[in-house]
Amino acid sequence: MRRPLARVLLASLFLTPTLVPANDLLETYRKALDQDTTLAAARFQRDASVEAKPQALSAFLPQLTAQAGRSLERTKIDTGGDAIQTDPTQNVRPSAYFNRADQYQVSLSQTIWSFEAWRLLKQSDSQVALAEATFRDAQQALILRVAQAYFNVLAAGDAVRTNTAERDANERQLLQAKKRFEVGLAAITDVQEAQAAYDASVATLIGAERTQSNARRALAEITNGYAETAEGLIEEIPLPSPDPVSVDDWLKVARDQNYAVQIAELNTAVAEKAVGVAYARHYPTLNLTGTYGSNTNSSDFQTNADRGTVGVNVSLPIFSGGLTQSQVRQAAATFHQSQSQLEGSKRSIERQTRDAYQGVISGIASVRANMQAVKSNQTALESSQVGLQVGTRTEVDVLNTLRNLYIAQRTFYQSRYDYLISVLTLKQQAGRLTETDLADIDRMLLVKPAP
């Protein structure tokens, strides 16, 4: 029985032998889970976006409000003017009184039906799914960012070590050239060539040390502090080919599982439902309402009153100055924009998946070829050194082979990191990059010797 394709992809690329675990890469990743600001921002964005569901649902739940107030009134009564007086001897005087009025009211509203609220509720499902997919994408991106930053530190350490060895070798070659010149076996140009090679290697080492420092700071930016790293990778890392071997299988999984494609699809779904939301503003809304209130007065000239109402209200928008029509056109344009972005995302993911797949395939060949190049240059250096002793090679020949050897070593070391990044990238494109993949790489790291 054939295994499901997704399960095959999940465990296919790293079938490593049992090695002593270093755990530095995993520890670095776990620190980043807590400290990385990009992932934290994505998490808060997810938490904020999922609130679209309860907010949309609230439109169908009772809305209860209460109001209360107190006012002080002054009323002046004037009995003069055209008023009929029955007692001509009575003096007409204006009178005034004060009244304190207390009011309160409780209102209850229940939406019976609203096309706009219903479509907002349907849209919120896509918004919640979009928020979750965006966060999952950020989690996978963190795995790749940590691995890349960690490998940058290891590569910088490799460069420092090889540049140090190259400087030391050039220094020995310089001392040897000076001795040969002193006894008349070499020309001054040999000394000058050796001196130039030594000076260049010193300058290159200074640059490598700076690169190493910058790489460590970049990793610390993710983990919010210094992160311990291994010495490097084992000399010969496992180089399994992609399984399944067909790039079409990887493309199929990427179309279904890649989070960037899912995000673009969900953005399109949200935009499509937004068109329905905007158009629903043309339709009526039906609400059940009820109120109860009371007025209390301190003056005998005013009466107290309690009142209550229950009713059904229908609201039908007739004309809003063209606002609703404009909102419909705006939502439709946004929907078409998201469709174009979805198509662009699919094309981009297909290209990136093919590139990652080819990176794994070519990475295997590159690592093997660079390993052989190191061996060949080592043999060439030994031959040049012997030839220098017997007079068939010059100092320049030795310096050139020496330089070629250390270039080959640095290229070999870097090719291994490039291969591993291609493996992780391919899994990310398939939507299957997990912490387990870092654990597989972690077992390839050299354990630091005990102090």
DRENDOSE-231593 format. One record per residue (C-alpha): x, y, z. Coordinates in nm, 2 decimals. Each point is the difference from the previous one (the first is absolute). Layout:
BEGIN
        u        v        w
        X        Y        Z
...
***
This chain:
BEGIN
        u        v        w
     0.00     0.00     0.00
     0.14     0.34    -0.10
     0.06     0.24     0.29
    -0.17     0.34    -0.02
     0.21     0.25    -0.19
     0.01     0.25     0.29
     0.13    -0.26     0.24
     0.27    -0.10    -0.24
     0.11     0.36    -0.04
     0.00     0.06     0.37
     0.27    -0.26     0.07
     0.17    -0.05    -0.33
     0.29     0.23    -0.02
     0.19    -0.07     0.32
     0.07    -0.37     0.07
     0.31     0.06     0.21
     0.22    -0.24     0.19
     0.00     0.01     0.38
     0.23     0.28     0.11
     0.08     0.16     0.33
    -0.25     0.28     0.04
     0.13     0.35     0.04
    -0.34     0.17     0.07
     0.13     0.35    -0.06
    -0.21     0.05    -0.31
    -0.32    -0.12     0.18
     0.08     0.21     0.31
     0.05     0.30    -0.22
    -0.33    -0.06    -0.17
    -0.18    -0.04     0.33
     0.14     0.33     0.12
    -0.12     0.16    -0.32
    -0.35    -0.13     0.06
    -0.02     0.21     0.31
     0.21     0.30    -0.10
    -0.04     0.06    -0.37
    -0.19     0.32    -0.05
    -0.12    -0.09    -0.35
    -0.17    -0.31     0.12
    -0.14     0.18     0.31
    -0.15     0.27    -0.23
    -0.15    -0.28    -0.22
    -0.15    -0.16     0.31
    -0.16     0.32     0.12
    -0.13     0.07    -0.35
    -0.16    -0.35     0.00
    -0.16     0.06     0.34
    -0.14     0.33    -0.12
    -0.13    -0.13    -0.33
    -0.19    -0.30     0.15
    -0.21     0.25     0.19
    -0.18     0.06    -0.33
    -0.22    -0.30     0.08
    -0.15     0.10     0.33
    -0.03     0.36    -0.12
    -0.21    -0.12    -0.30
    -0.20    -0.23     0.22
    -0.08     0.28     0.24
    -0.24     0.15    -0.26
    -0.24    -0.29     0.06
     0.02     0.02     0.38
    -0.22     0.22     0.22
     0.12     0.36     0.04
    -0.08     0.14     0.34
     0.07     0.36     0.10
    -0.09     0.21     0.30
    -0.02     0.38     0.04
    -0.04     0.21     0.30
     0.01     0.37     0.07
    -0.09     0.28     0.25
    -0.09     0.36    -0.09
    -0.09     0.31     0.19
    -0.27     0.22    -0.14
    -0.11     0.35     0.08
    -0.35     0.10    -0.11
    -0.14     0.35     0.02
    -0.38     0.07    -0.01
    -0.13     0.35    -0.08
    -0.37     0.05     0.06
    -0.01     0.35    -0.14
    -0.08     0.10    -0.36
    -0.33    -0.10    -0.14
    -0.09    -0.22     0.29
    -0.36     0.06     0.14
     0.01     0.12     0.36
    -0.30    -0.07     0.22
     0.13     0.20     0.29
     0.11     0.35    -0.12
     0.16     0.08     0.34
     0.24    -0.30    -0.02
     0.35     0.09    -0.11
     0.13    -0.19    -0.30
     0.35    -0.15     0.07
     0.22    -0.23    -0.20
     0.09    -0.33     0.17
     0.27    -0.26    -0.06
     0.08    -0.35     0.12
     0.29    -0.25    -0.03
    -0.04    -0.36    -0.10
     0.25    -0.29     0.01
    -0.07    -0.26    -0.26
     0.14    -0.35     0.00
    -0.02    -0.22    -0.31
     0.11    -0.35    -0.09
    -0.08    -0.23    -0.29
     0.10    -0.35    -0.09
    -0.01    -0.10    -0.37
     0.02    -0.35    -0.15
     0.05    -0.06    -0.37
     0.01    -0.34    -0.17
     0.08    -0.04    -0.37
    -0.25    -0.23    -0.16
     0.16     0.02    -0.35
     0.28     0.19    -0.17
     0.15    -0.09    -0.33
     0.31     0.20     0.07
     0.06    -0.15     0.35
    -0.05    -0.35    -0.14
     0.25     0.05    -0.28
     0.25     0.15     0.25
    -0.04    -0.31     0.21
     0.08    -0.22    -0.31
     0.29     0.22    -0.08
     0.14    -0.03     0.35
     0.06    -0.37    -0.05
     0.24     0.07    -0.29
     0.16     0.28     0.21
     0.07    -0.24     0.29
     0.14    -0.26    -0.24
     0.22     0.27    -0.16
     0.14     0.10     0.34
     0.09    -0.35     0.09
     0.17    -0.07    -0.34
     0.20     0.32     0.03
     0.12    -0.09     0.34
     0.10    -0.36    -0.11
     0.19     0.16    -0.29
     0.18     0.22     0.25
     0.09    -0.31     0.20
     0.15    -0.17    -0.30
     0.18     0.31    -0.10
     0.16     0.02     0.35
     0.14    -0.35    -0.04
     0.17     0.10    -0.33
     0.12     0.33     0.14
     0.15    -0.17     0.30
     0.17    -0.26    -0.21
     0.14     0.26    -0.24
     0.13     0.23     0.28
     0.15    -0.31     0.18
     0.17    -0.12    -0.32
     0.13     0.35    -0.06
     0.18    -0.02     0.34
     0.14    -0.34    -0.08
     0.11     0.11    -0.35
     0.16     0.30     0.15
     0.18    -0.22     0.25
     0.12    -0.23    -0.28
     0.13     0.30    -0.19
     0.19     0.13     0.31
     0.16    -0.35     0.05
     0.10    -0.04    -0.36
     0.12     0.36    -0.03
     0.20    -0.05     0.32
     0.15    -0.32    -0.14
     0.07     0.18    -0.33
     0.17     0.29     0.18
     0.22    -0.24     0.20
     0.09    -0.20    -0.31
     0.09     0.32    -0.19
     0.21     0.11     0.30
     0.19    -0.33    -0.01
     0.04     0.04    -0.38
     0.13     0.36     0.06
     0.26    -0.12     0.25
     0.10    -0.28    -0.23
     0.04     0.24    -0.29
     0.22     0.23     0.21
     0.22    -0.28     0.10
     0.04    -0.12    -0.36
     0.08     0.36    -0.11
     0.26     0.03     0.27
     0.19    -0.31    -0.12
    -0.04     0.10    -0.37
    -0.26    -0.26    -0.10
    -0.28     0.25    -0.07
    -0.04     0.34    -0.15
    -0.12     0.31     0.19
    -0.32    -0.02    -0.21
    -0.09    -0.33     0.17
     0.03     0.18     0.34
    -0.22     0.28    -0.13
    -0.26    -0.24    -0.13
    -0.01    -0.18     0.33
    -0.02     0.32     0.19
    -0.29     0.12    -0.22
    -0.19    -0.33     0.05
     0.05     0.02     0.38
    -0.12     0.36     0.01
    -0.31    -0.08    -0.20
    -0.08    -0.29     0.22
     0.03     0.22     0.31
    -0.24     0.25    -0.15
    -0.24    -0.28    -0.10
     0.00    -0.14     0.35
    -0.08     0.34     0.15
    -0.30     0.02    -0.24
    -0.11    -0.36     0.10
     0.01     0.08     0.37
    -0.22     0.30    -0.06
    -0.24    -0.21    -0.20
    -0.01    -0.25     0.28
    -0.08     0.27     0.25
    -0.28     0.14    -0.22
    -0.14    -0.35    -0.04
    -0.01    -0.06     0.37
    -0.18     0.34     0.05
    -0.26    -0.10    -0.27
    -0.07    -0.32     0.18
    -0.02     0.17     0.34
    -0.25     0.24    -0.15
    -0.24    -0.29    -0.05
     0.07    -0.16     0.34
     0.04     0.32     0.20
     0.34    -0.10     0.13
     0.31    -0.20    -0.07
    -0.08    -0.34    -0.14
     0.25    -0.29     0.04
     0.09    -0.16    -0.33
     0.18    -0.32    -0.10
     0.35    -0.01    -0.16
    -0.15    -0.09    -0.33
    -0.13    -0.30    -0.20
     0.15    -0.34    -0.01
     0.23    -0.04    -0.30
    -0.23    -0.22    -0.21
    -0.37     0.08     0.06
    -0.27    -0.24    -0.14
    -0.11     0.11    -0.35
    -0.34    -0.17    -0.06
    -0.18     0.09    -0.32
    -0.36     0.14     0.01
    -0.25    -0.28     0.05
    -0.22    -0.01    -0.20
     0.24     0.06    -0.28
    -0.24     0.18    -0.23
    -0.02     0.38     0.02
    -0.37    -0.03    -0.11
    -0.08    -0.17     0.33
     0.16     0.28     0.20
    -0.19     0.26    -0.21
    -0.33    -0.18     0.06
     0.06     0.01     0.38
     0.11     0.36    -0.01
    -0.32     0.10    -0.18
    -0.21    -0.16     0.27
     0.21     0.05     0.31
     0.21     0.31    -0.05
    -0.10     0.27     0.25
     0.07     0.29    -0.24
    -0.25    -0.15    -0.24
    -0.25    -0.06     0.27
     0.03     0.35     0.12
    -0.06     0.13    -0.35
    -0.30    -0.22    -0.04
    -0.15     0.11     0.33
     0.07     0.36    -0.08
    -0.20    -0.05    -0.32
    -0.28    -0.17     0.19
    -0.02     0.29     0.25
     0.00     0.25    -0.28
    -0.28    -0.19    -0.19
    -0.22    -0.01     0.31
     0.07     0.37     0.05
    -0.18     0.07    -0.32
    -0.31    -0.18     0.14
     0.03     0.20     0.32
     0.01     0.33    -0.19
    -0.29    -0.10    -0.22
    -0.21    -0.12     0.30
    -0.02     0.37     0.11
    -0.27     0.04    -0.26
    -0.23    -0.25     0.19
    -0.23     0.07     0.30
     0.08    -0.08     0.36
    -0.26    -0.14     0.25
     0.04     0.07     0.37
    -0.20    -0.08     0.31
     0.02     0.29     0.25
    -0.12     0.06     0.36
     0.05     0.29     0.24
    -0.09     0.07     0.36
     0.05     0.34     0.16
    -0.10     0.22     0.30
     0.00     0.37     0.07
    -0.01     0.12     0.36
    -0.05     0.37     0.10
     0.04     0.18     0.33
    -0.26     0.27    -0.08
    -0.37    -0.03     0.06
    -0.05     0.18    -0.33
     0.15    -0.29    -0.20
    -0.13    -0.35    -0.02
     0.20    -0.33     0.03
    -0.03    -0.25    -0.28
     0.10    -0.36    -0.08
    -0.02    -0.12    -0.36
     0.08    -0.31    -0.20
     0.00    -0.08    -0.37
     0.04    -0.31    -0.21
     0.01     0.00    -0.38
     0.14    -0.13    -0.32
     0.20     0.24    -0.22
     0.08    -0.04    -0.37
     0.28     0.21    -0.14
     0.02     0.03    -0.38
     0.28     0.21    -0.15
    -0.13     0.20    -0.30
     0.27     0.24    -0.09
     0.33     0.07     0.17
     0.15     0.24    -0.24
     0.16    -0.27    -0.21
     0.21    -0.13     0.29
    -0.12    -0.36    -0.02
     0.05    -0.02    -0.38
     0.35     0.13     0.04
     0.07    -0.25     0.28
    -0.11    -0.29    -0.23
     0.22     0.12    -0.28
     0.29     0.04     0.24
    -0.05    -0.35     0.14
    -0.02    -0.15    -0.35
     0.33     0.17    -0.11
     0.17    -0.13     0.32
    -0.13    -0.35    -0.08
     0.14     0.01    -0.36
     0.33     0.13     0.15
     0.02    -0.30     0.24
    -0.08    -0.24    -0.29
     0.30     0.14    -0.19
     0.22    -0.03     0.31
    -0.11    -0.36     0.05
     0.10    -0.09    -0.36
     0.33     0.18     0.06
     0.05    -0.19     0.32
    -0.06    -0.34    -0.17
     0.25     0.08    -0.27
     0.26     0.13     0.25
    -0.04    -0.31     0.22
     0.04    -0.23    -0.30
     0.32     0.18    -0.09
     0.14    -0.01     0.35
    -0.09    -0.36     0.05
     0.18    -0.09    -0.33
     0.30     0.21     0.11
     0.01    -0.17     0.34
    -0.03    -0.34    -0.15
     0.28     0.07    -0.25
     0.20     0.15     0.29
    -0.02    -0.34     0.18
     0.10    -0.19    -0.32
     0.28     0.23    -0.09
     0.10     0.03     0.36
     0.08    -0.37     0.02
     0.22     0.02    -0.30
     0.16     0.32     0.12
     0.09    -0.13     0.34
     0.15    -0.32    -0.15
     0.19     0.20    -0.27
     0.13     0.25     0.25
     0.12    -0.28     0.23
     0.19    -0.15    -0.28
     0.14     0.35    -0.09
     0.14     0.03     0.36
     0.17    -0.34    -0.04
     0.14     0.09    -0.34
     0.13     0.33     0.11
     0.16    -0.16     0.31
     0.18    -0.24    -0.24
     0.10     0.29    -0.22
     0.14     0.19     0.29
     0.21    -0.29     0.12
     0.14    -0.05    -0.36
     0.08     0.37    -0.02
     0.18     0.00     0.33
     0.21    -0.30    -0.12
     0.06     0.17    -0.33
     0.12     0.31     0.17
     0.26    -0.21     0.19
     0.13    -0.16    -0.31
    -0.01     0.31    -0.21
    -0.29    -0.09    -0.24
    -0.25     0.24     0.16
     0.03     0.36     0.11
    -0.11     0.18     0.31
    -0.28     0.16    -0.20
    -0.12    -0.35    -0.09
    -0.02    -0.11     0.36
    -0.18     0.32     0.11
    -0.26    -0.04    -0.28
    -0.07    -0.36     0.10
    -0.01     0.10     0.36
    -0.26     0.27    -0.08
    -0.20    -0.24    -0.21
    -0.01    -0.26     0.27
    -0.15     0.24     0.26
    -0.24     0.14    -0.26
    -0.12    -0.36    -0.07
    -0.04    -0.07     0.38
    -0.21     0.31     0.05
    -0.21    -0.08    -0.31
    -0.05    -0.36     0.13
    -0.11     0.11     0.34
    -0.24     0.26    -0.14
    -0.15    -0.25    -0.25
    -0.11    -0.22     0.29
    -0.20     0.28     0.16
    -0.15     0.10    -0.34
    -0.11    -0.36    -0.04
    -0.17    -0.01     0.34
    -0.17     0.33    -0.06
    -0.14    -0.13    -0.33
    -0.13    -0.31     0.19
    -0.17     0.22     0.26
    -0.13     0.24    -0.27
    -0.15    -0.29    -0.20
    -0.18    -0.13     0.31
    -0.13     0.35     0.07
    -0.13     0.03    -0.35
    -0.19    -0.33     0.06
    -0.14     0.14     0.33
     0.18    -0.27     0.20
     0.29     0.18     0.17
     0.00    -0.09     0.37
     0.23     0.00     0.30
     0.08    -0.36    -0.07
     0.19     0.11    -0.31
     0.23     0.21     0.22
     0.04    -0.30     0.23
     0.12    -0.20    -0.30
     0.26     0.27    -0.08
     0.09     0.03     0.36
     0.13    -0.36     0.00
     0.25     0.10    -0.28
     0.17     0.26     0.22
     0.33    -0.04     0.16
    -0.01    -0.01     0.38
     0.22     0.26     0.16
     0.28    -0.15     0.21
    -0.05     0.03     0.38
     0.19     0.29     0.15
***
